[in-house]
Amino acid sequence: MGVNWPELERQLRRLLPAPAVVSARQELLAYDCDGLTLKRHQPRLVVLPESTEQVAAVVRLCHELEVPFVDRGSGTGLSGGAVAETDALVIVTSRMRRVLAVDLENRRITVQPGVINSWVTRAVAGDGFYYAPDPSSQVACSIGGNVAENSGGVHCLKYGVTSNHVLGMEVVLPDGTVTTLGSELEETAELDLRGAFIGSEGTLGIATAITLRLLRAPQSVAVLLADFSSMEAAGEAVRLVTAAGVLPSGMEMMDRLTIEAVDEYFGVDEYPRDAAALLLIELDGQEREVSASVELVSALCQQAGARTMRQATDEQERNLLWKGRKSAISALGRRFPNYYLQDGVVPRSSLPRVLAAIEELSASHGMPVANVFHAGDGNLHPLILYSAREPGVQERVQALGAAILRLCVDVGGSITGEHGVGSDKRCYLDWMYGPDDLATMQLVRQAFDPCGLANPGKIFPTPSSCGESARRQTVLRQQGKPLPEAAVVF
C-alpha cells in the first residue's frame, strides 16, 4: 500500500509551523538532487524542523504510518544519498543552526546538525581554537551531513576525518525514540555505537545535536607549492615525503586541466599554468618543527623533480594558495557544462601508476578527466567533464566512473573515501565485500531500523538496483560472480 500523501501532509501541518511543510511543486524542485546532479528525483513532500522535538515527532509519525523518510542537510553530498528515489518524506535539518554549548576548558562544542562546517571554527577562533575537518564545501556543507558521510577534507591526512572529532550525539532513531550515542568524554566503556552511526548515510537515524572536539590553533603554519612536469613526478614526491616520516597537515594535488581552470576562474596565474601537476603541502606545529619539515620536504620535492618551490607563511598568503584548491570544482564547473565527481581511494605507493591509468581511461573513453585530490592519504577525486546535451553521454560517464573505481579496488583501494556510497555506488559494494560481509552490515542496520524506513535503498545493493541492467549482469559474470538473490535484470 502506498503513502497517503494528503493525509500525511495534513498530520504534518498539525505538528509543525506552516512554513516548515513544503508541498508546492516549484519549491520541491530545490530538493530533487544533491551535489550529484546526474540523477534527479523530485520528492512529494519536504519538512524543515527546527528542534529535536519536532524531528522526533515527524519520525514517530512516519513510523506509525509506515512512511519511509530521507534525512537531508545542505544537499552538498556527492553520492545521491540525500535524494528520495522512491516515495519518501524528506526531512531537511538545514534550519537547525544553533550552537548549543561551548566548553573551551574541555575543548568541545555542541551544535545542531544544520550548523555550517566553517561556522564551528568561526565560533571559537577568537579564543585560539578550531575545528579540523574541512571539506572543500565547508562554507556550505552542514555538520549533520558531515556526520552522515564521515567527511574528511584537506587536513584529514594528519587530523583524521569527522569520526575522529565527534565525541557524542543526540539521535532520533527510526521509530522516533531520542537517545544518546557516545558522550562528552574522550573514551567510554560502552560499545562504540557512535562510530557505527557516523558514516551510516542516514540509514540509522537522524543526529539532532552533535558534540565536537576542538583543537588548539598551531603555533606555526607553512604552505609549500611545488610544481612538476608530470603527474607521476608529483606522485613520487608524495611517496618520498610520507616515506620520510613527515606528516603534513595537508597534501593536495592538482593536474594541468584543474590548474588552467582555476587560473581562468580568478583571472590571474596564481598557479604555474604550464605545470603538469602541482602539490600544496601544509606543515604545522611548533616553530622549529615546522622550519625543519619545510627544509626536508622542499629537498624531497626537488629530488622527485619539482621545477619550482614557493613558500607561504603569512596567513593571507597561505589562504590565497588554498583558495585555488578549495575553488577547483567550481572553476571546472564554470569551464565545462557538466561534471561527474568520483571518489576512490588507493594506496599512496600506487599513486603514480593509478594516475597514469586514469589518463589512459580518459583517452579510451573519449572524455576529459580532471584530477584534484587528497594526495597524502590517496583519496582521489577525478572529475569526468562532459555536456549533458550530448546523446547517450550519461551511460558513457557512468561507465568511465565505474572503470576508475574498479581500478582503485584492483590496486587494493576503496570505492569511496569520504563521499559515501549512497545510490551512486551501491552496485559496486560487492567489489569489496562478500555476501557474509554485506549480510552482517545489514544486521546492524536492522538493529537500528527493523522496518527499513530510514533512507531506503541507499548503500546496499538491492534487487532493483544491483541488477538494474544487462551491463551489470555482464560485469558480474566476467568476474565469476552470481547476481545477488532475487535480483531482477531489466
N, C-alpha and C positions, 0 to 999 in steps of 0.2 A: 504494500500500500504506500502511495507517495505522500509527500508532505502537503498538508492543507495550508497553503501559504496565506490566504486571507485570515484564517483563524490564528495562525502563528503571529502574523503582524498585529492582529487585534490584541492578543495577550501580551505581546512585547510592548505595545504602547501603554498598557496598564503598568508595566514595570519600570519604564524609562521615560525621561522627558521627551517631548515630541521631536526636537532636533536630533535626538540620539538614534532614531529609527529612519533609515534611508530606504525608500522603495521606488522613487521616481527613476524611470529608465535612464534618463540623461545623467543623473547623478551616480547611478550604479556603474556607468562606464569607467569611472575612476578606479574601479576595483577589478577590472577584467583581466589584469595580468600583474605580475610583479616585474622585477628588473629583467626577467626573461620574456621578451616580447614576441618570441617565435610562435607561441600558442596563447590564445585568449579565450576566456570563459567568463561571460558576464553573470554575476550572481543574481539570485532572485530577491535577496533581502540582505541588508547590512545593518549592524548595530554598532554604536560607538559609546560604550560605557565609560564612566569616569572614576569608578571606585571598585574595590574588591567585592563589596556587597552587590553592586549592580552586575558584575561579571558572574558571580555565583548564582544570582537569581536567574540570569539568562541561561546559564549552563544547566541549572536544575530543570528549567522549563524544557530545554532540548532533551534532557534525559527522560522526563515524563512523557513527552510526545514522540520520543524516538527520532529526533531530528538530528542529523549529522551537522557538525559545525567545523569551521576553519578559523583558526586564530591568525590574525594579521597585524603586523606592526606598521612600519613606514612603507612597506612594499618595495624595499630596495633589494630583496633577495634575488638570487640568480638561478634558481633551480625549479621554479614553478611551485614552490611549497606553500605559498600563501594564496593560492588560487582555488576557487571552488569548481573543480572539474565536473562534479555531479551535483545534484540538488543538495545544497548545504547552506546553512546560515553562516555568514562571515561576521566574526566578532573582531572588530578593529580596536586596538588598545592605544591608538595614537593620541587620544585626549587625556590619557593618564600620564601627565607630565610633571608630577610634583616630586621634589626632593623631600623625602620623608624624615631623614635624620642624617646629621653629620657628626661623626665621632673621630676627631683628629687624634686624640690621645691614643686610641686603639687602631688608628689608620683604616677607617672604614666609613662607608656612606651607604645609605639605603634609599633607593629610588623606585618610582613606579616604572612599569615597562615601556611607557611611551617617551621617557626621557631620552633625548638625543645623545649619542655617544660623546660627542665633543663637549656637551654641557657639563658632564661629570668633572672633567679636568677644569673647566671654567669656574666651577663652583668652589674649587679648593686650591687653585693655582696661586692665589694671593698668600696662602699660608705655606707655600713651598711643597705642595703635593701634586700628584697627577694620577690619572687612570691609564694604565699601559696599553691595553688592546685598542688598536686604532685602524680599523678597516679603511680602505680608500674612500668609502662613502660615509665617513664618520661625522660629517656635518649634516647628514640626512638620516642615517640609519639609527634605529632605536635600540636601547639596551635589551628590551624584550626579544627583539628579532635576533640580536647578537647571541642571546642565551639559546634560542631555538636552534640556531645554526652552528653554535660554538665557533663564532667568527674569530679570525686572527687579525692580521694587519701587518704593517711594516715592521713592528717591533716584536713580532712573535718569535723570532729566532732566539732572542735572549730571555724574553719575559713570558713567553707562552701565549696561549690563546685564552678565550673567555673563561673556560673551565678552571684555569689556574688563578682566576681573580674573583670568582664568585664564592662567597662564604655560605650564604643561606638564601632561601627563597620562600615566600608565601605563595602557595599554589592552589588554584581551583582545579580539582580533579574532574574527570569527565562526568561524574554523577552530581556535580555541584558542591561537593564537600570541600571545605577550605582546610588546608593543612600546611605544615612547615617541613621543608626538606633542608637538611644541613642546619647550621646555626651561625652565630656570630663569632664562634671560636675557630681557630686555625685547624684544630684536629678534634674529632669527637669519636665516641665509641660505637655508634650505630652503623648499620650498613650504609654505604655511600649512595643513597637514592638521589641525592643532589647531582652526583656525577652521571647517573643514569638519565636524569631529566634533561641536563644540558646537552644540546645537540640532538634531541629527540624530534625536532622539527614540528612541534605542536601536536604530536601523536599521544602524549601522556597527560596533557592538561595545559592550563594557562598560568604563567607566572604573573602575579599581580604586585609583588614587592620583592626587590632584589637587593641583597646586601653585598657590596663590592669591596674588594681590597684596594687600598690606596698605597702608592709608593712615594717616597721622598724624591724630589727632583734631584738629579745627579749634580755633583759639583762642577763637572766639566763635560762638554759635548763637542765633538768634532765630526764633520761630514767630509768624506773624500769622494771626488768624482774622478773615475778613471775611464778613459775611452779606448776602444780596441778596434782592430781592423777585421775581426771576425767574432762571431758568437762563440765559437769553440775556444778562442783565446780567453774570452771573458769567463766562460765556464771553467777553464783551467785555473784562472785567478781565484774563483770561488773555492775550488778544491784545495789550492795551496794555502789559502787563508784559514780555512777550517781545519786542515791537517796540521797547521802550526799551533793549534790550540787557542787561537784568538777567538773570542766570542763577541762579534759586533752586536749592537742592539738592533741593527737592521742592515740587510744587504739585498738590494734590489737591482734587477737587470732590465734593460730596455733595448730593443733591437732598432735597426735603422728606420723602419717604417713608423715606429712609435716616436722616435726622436724627431723625424721630419714633421709628423702631425702635431707634436707638442710645440715645436718652434713656430709653426704656422699659426697655431692657436693663440699664442701670446704675441706674435708679430715681432719676435726678437730671437736670435740664435743663442738662447741660454745654454743649450747643449750643442756640442760639435756636430753639425749637420752631416759631415762627411764620414762620421764614425759608423761602423757596422754594428757596434754594441757599446753600451756603457754600463758601468756599475756605480751605484750610490751606496756607500758604506758608512754607516754611522757608528761611532765609538763613544761610549760614555763611562763615567766612573770618577775616581779620584784624578786630580790633575796630572800627577806623574804617570799614573797608569795609562791615561788616555794619550799622553805625549809619546810614551814608549810604543803603544799599539799603533799609533799613526805612522811612526817611523818604520815599524816592521811590516805593516800592511802595504804601505807605499812601495817598499822594496819587493814584496811578493807580487804585487800587481805588475811592476816593471819586469820582473822575472817572467811573468806569464805573457808579456808582450804589450803592456799598456803603452799607448802612444804619448799621452799627456796625463798629468795628475793635477787636480785642483783641490785645495783645502779650504773649508769654511768653518770658522769657529764662532764668529759673530752670529747672534740669533737671527737677525734679519737675513744674513747671507744664507744660513742653513735653511731657513724657511723657503727662500727663493729656490734653492736646489730641490727641495722636496715638493714644492708646488707643482713642478712639471710632472713628477711621478704621480702625485695624487690626482692630477687632472688628465692623465694619459687616456683613460677610457672616454672621457668627454671630448678630448681632442680628436680621437679616432672617430667618434660618433659624428663629429662635425664634418669630417673629411669624406666619410663613407655613409651611404643612406642607412644601412643596417649592419648590425654585428651580432654575433653569437659568441658569448664569452664562456669558455670552458674552464675547468678547474680540476687539474690532476696533480698527483704528487709522484716524484721519482727520487731515488737515492741521489745524493749530491754527486757521487762518483760517476753517475750515469748522465749527468747534465750535458756534456759536450756531444755525445752521440745521439742523445734524445733530441736535442735542438736541431742537429743535422737531419735527423729522421723526420721531424716535423716540417722542415723546409722541403724535403722530398715529397711528403704527403701533400703539402700545399701545391707543389708543381703538378703532381699527378692528378689531383682533383680539380686543378684549374681555378683555385680560389686563393686570394692572398690571406696570409695569417700573420698577425702582429703578435709579438711576444713581449709581455711586460709582467714581471712576476717576482715572488719572494725567493731569490736565488739561494739564500742562506739555508733554507730548510727544504729546497727542492719543490716548492709549491708553485706549479706552472699555471699561468692564466692566458692561454692562447686565445686570441680574438679572431674569429673567422669573419671576414669582411665581405659583404655582398649587397645586392639590391633585391629587395623583396618583389620587385616588379618582374623580375626575370622568371619565365615559366619553369616550373619544376625545381626551383632553387632550394626550397625548404628541404626536400629529400636529400639533395646534394650536400647541403650544410650539415644536416644531421649525420649523414654518412661519414663526412670528414671528421666531425666531432667524435663520433664513435671510434674511428680509426686512431685518433690521438689518444683517447682514453685506453684503448686496447694496448697501444704502445706503452703507456705508463704502467699498466698492470704487468705486461710481459717483462719489464725490467725490474720487477719487484716493488712497484709503487701502488698507488690507490686511484680510484675514480673520483675522489674528492678530497680536498684538504680543508676547506672552510665554507664552501658554498652550499654544502649539503647535497642530498640525493633528490629529495622532492619527487616530482613527477618526471623530471628530465632524465634522470639516470637510474631509475628503479630497475629497468630492464637489463642493466649491466651489473647489478649487485651480485648475481651468481657467477660472475667472472672472478670474484674474490672469495665468496663464501659458498660452502656446500649446503645441501638440504638440511643437515642437522644444525648447522650454524644459524641458518635462517629461521628454522623452527624454534630454536632457543630464544632468538631475538623476539619472535612473535609472542612467546610465552610471557616475556617481560612486558610487552605492550598490552597483552590481555589482562595482566595483573592490575594494571592501572585503568584499563578501559575495556572491560569484558564485553561491552555492547558494540565496540568498534565505531563509536560516534566521532572521536576526535581526529580531525584531518584525514578522512578516509581515503584509501587508495595511494597514499604517499609512502615513499621509501621502499616498500617491499613489492616484488613482482606479484601481479595478480592475474587471474585468468584472462581478463580483458585487456591488460596492459602488456604483460610479458609475451603473450603470443599474438601481439597486435598485427603482425604482418608475416607474409611468407618470407620476407628478408630475414626476420628474426629467427624463424624456423631453420632457414638455411645456415645461418651463423652457428646456431647450436649444434646442428648436425655436423658441420665442419669440425667443431671442437669435440665431437663424440659425446655430446650431452643430450639427454632427452628433454623434451618440453616439460615444464612443471605440470603436476597433476591438475587435471580439469582445465588446462589452458585451451583457449579457443583460437584457432587460426582463421583469419578473415581473408 
